[in-house]
């Protein structure tokens, strides 16, 4: 990996709220870009699309990467996807499929559905940190059979976990 960028919108009502996060990202090797957002009701809006597009194009022309991964399903990035692919760069889109523009999936070199990772990660976290149910002394035959089936299903799910990457 050559560079990893992270774009963080800043709420002007509390500009330093994310300072710790930005410092941690810098220390982890990310190039952090931030921008003050505009207040809109109870929230704020901040559009970093132009900055992201410029960084992708600059990287493509200066560094000539083999692969660019865009962690966004926003269809506004379609022109960048097309330009990068015309330059011979493989463009991977990593996003949640339900929140990704269909054209981003179709026009990219490959799509990584983050939902697969999200579900797998939180199933692991839940198994580790949820309290165990109290076990009754008398367990019926039906309960024993259900437990056996649950174990078999759990083992099968662990064995069948795969990364979902759509390639073209």
Secondary structure, 3 states (H helix, E strand, C coil): CCCCEEEEEECHHHCCCCHHHHHHHHHCCCEEEEEECEEECCEEECCCHHHHHHHHHHHHHHHCCCEEEECCCCHHHHHHHHHHHHCCCEEEEEECHHHCCHHHHHHCCEEEEHHHHHHHHHHHHHHHHCCCCCCCCCCCHHHHHHHHHHHHHHHHHHHHCCCCEEEC
